[in-house]
Amino acid sequence: MRSWLFLFVLKIGLLVVTSAGADTIAVIGGKVFTMDKDEAIENASVLIIDGKIAKVGKHLRIPKDALRIDASGKIVTPGFMSSASFLGLTEVLAVAETMDFGAEEIVPGTVFDVSFGINPNSTLIPIVRRGGLTRSVIAPMAGQGPVAGFGALMHLGMGAELITHKRKALFVEMGESGAKLAGGARGAAWVQLNLLFHEAREDQNKRKKDDDKTSIPAFKYSDISAATRVLNKDIPLVVSVDRASDIQHAIDLAEELEIKVIVWGGAESWTLANRLARANIPVILDPTLNYPDLFETLGARSDTAAILNEAGVSLGFSMPRLAGLRNESFSHNADKIRISAGIAVANGLPYFAALQGLTSGAANIWGLENQYGKLKKGFDADIVVWDGDPLEVMTNAETVIIKGRLIPPANRQLLLRDRYLPN
Amino acid sequence: MLTILMAIQAVGMRSGIAEDQNGEDGSRNNFEQSFKVRSSYQALSREDVLIENATILVGNGEWFDIGAVYVKDGRIAAIGKIPDVAKSVKRIDATDKWITPGLIDVHSHLGSYPTPAVGSLKDANEIFSHNTAGARMEDSVITQDAGFNLALAGGVTTLQLLPGSHNVFGGLGIVVKNVPANTVQEMKFPGAPYPLKMACGENPKRTHKDRRPITRMGTVLAMREAWIAARTYADSWRRYRENVGESEHPQIPERDLGNENLAGVLNGQVLVQMHCYRAEEMAVMLDVAAEFGFRIRAFHHASEAYKIADLLAENETCAVLFSDWWGFKMESYDAIPESMAFVHEAGGCSVIHSDSIMNGQYLNHEIAIALAAGQRAGLQLSRADAIAWVTLNAAAVLGLDDRIGSVETGKNADLVIWSGDPFSVYSKAEKVFIDGAIVYDRFDQNRQPISDFEIGHMLNVESEL
């Protein structure tokens, strides 16, 4: 080998060795909620290698080159996940150019796809991950008709490649907003939705009959192919509904078409808790919605999460939506779902169930059950070290690690804070 | 005074409230109205009580690790170590519980943006004109708003209901006690000063029927023109009163409701509550106020208050803030959660508000968020300091800090007994007192008001509960 080539290889080798130091992190001696068992492990450590959890337990042997994070006296959990937000799709709600939630007009026959609008460089991301949020489902907002479009999954780490799954669920808004978009009444909205699945079925049958070589490949952004993926149980149908009768329709649709349905909203879902559990339909809930802000949420109550959990319904959490601004969720503070979860606990939800809704339970709902949501060997290393109870208002997320990468706590708000810090 | 009243009646001017010509507070017919709230509020049934063994956050920065509060005749009679209370007085053992003053929400649209949030109930913004200074929020309030009772269960005893921020001048707001009532008259806080709602920034630039303002400078133009007109109006009435006793027959000025309220600001009776976010704009507004010789009582929302904390403190203008809402408009893009703490640190007056039914239940969480952010920034702040942001400072915004806002002797017994540290997500208000009456009791179904609207829904549900 030429000497310059040798030196070059040596240099690259050294680089690899030194960055491997940053790729090995040990979070040491905390009260660790692995989410793999019902209880936390006291005085335990988590070893992270190359973005994944390598080991969890008491008395771990920590490699010499590991970055050590002292978690003694602290609480360690997986990073939290929002089951519905508009993160990445907005900067300033009142500035339409920064809003990529949904479109008022789309080409008929196509379906909206949030993934094109997600900005990994959004200022919201460093702010909400500072609060311990490491993952989110990114939802679309319906603009033309009740079919809102494809949602995506993303992590909230650094860099340009944050989306982990595109076109991961099909969102539809039924209830009052869907009815309005369908021409003014639920009768139109639900018929429209049923028609879409009928046409998808017909298309599927036609393709089966056609020769594979001559049939035109499905356009992945057509509403038919989106509905087909739902029919094939490739992706779930997320139905935004709050009123009991609308939730009932969602359950009926799930059973009739044998598809995977997720309810988002669920203000009156407590009236159907057992049915939802039997149908295996998870509910994405805003635990702070305990008031009749609309006629479809007349039955909203503070203990909905507790009732659903008791019946065996899987829960995820989403941000509050203000009355009259139903679709303008507070993504700017998406990390506050941990406080919403605390409110649910204050109203009867068992503590561990609340943590599940923020981590492993959310992972199960969204198909990440082998990758995220537990501090377990082989899982993505999303870890947060808290200085207290993570559901408590005043607790601070001291250390945030996303996919094995230690996240610097800098964000726009902290920079402004430091600029104006009183002397 | 009587001559004027007769003169006004003779001209056939309609009074706002039929029987108020001879009210001791001054007739609304008379330009010299006192601008103090007239109310038919009656305290609910109450008994004297001694609440013992609690941690007490006084509201003024003081606290007691373990103390008692003696409530007598609806007032706070004693606090701390209280010997010699008659055995006949009811005791409440508040061991492991906390007491705070009743929480005060100085920016609420309950009743005018009520639940349910349907169009026919939205009455907070009279947008036919950018200047509706003559309008009165009390004329829009629906008392059967579920939000009032949710706020009550969250410890809120007093609310300032304000017009919205669509108009440069929105009209008079109203301070109410959070008691169940069929009419707003029964809720109005007797003798409270009236607030005037104003707005700067992005919202008043939105469309009005009268097509102005369109820019920030247009907003200030509208304000200054209005203050000039108000001053002219006030002068004409003053001249009229000076001349009335003389033999001439002075021309009685035309009554103008908007100018009347603005004149109330100019003579210091009506408190300006201004929705305003940006530092640049708040500074401009302070100059406008100085130009016309009035004070701005508080800037509301004030996302950038932390940037001009010193200026606000100098002007004794309170900053009514969110803890962490940001990014919904350009003018709130720079909001930071440390804002309340920074304003406090500069010697200013930090106040939390809800502006929503959601936060209106959790004002104790909101100040906790602000406190935590301030502590993390290295400021020396305690719970005893922060509680002021939703009690005594809030009372000052309303001009009522001599009557409510702290657990101090002589003040109205507006109190909350919390199940634990109110800065915890798990704590709940167990008993809420207004003027010494238990208006809300978590453990007594007879003291858990609900609005008429909430009654009778879900009757047909056969849930599996």
Interface residues (C-beta under 8 A of the other chain):
Chain A: T90 E91 V92 L93 A94 V95 T123 L124 A244 W270 T271 L272 A273 N274 R275 T288 N290 Y291 P292 D293 L294 F295 L298 G299 I307 A311 P320 L322 A323 G324 E328 F330 H332 N333 K336 I339 G342 I343 V345 A346 L391 E392 V393 M394 T395 N396 Q413 L416 R417 Y420 L421 P422
Chain B: Y113 T115 P116 A117 V118 K122 A146 G147 L150 E202 Y306 K307 A309 D324 W325 W326 G327 F328 K329 M330 Y333 D334 A335 I336 P337 E338 F342 E345 A346 S356 I357 M358 Q361 Y362 H365 A368 I369 L371 A372 R376 A377 G378 L379 F423 S424 V425 Y426 S427 K428 F453 E454 H457 M458 V461 S463 E464 L465
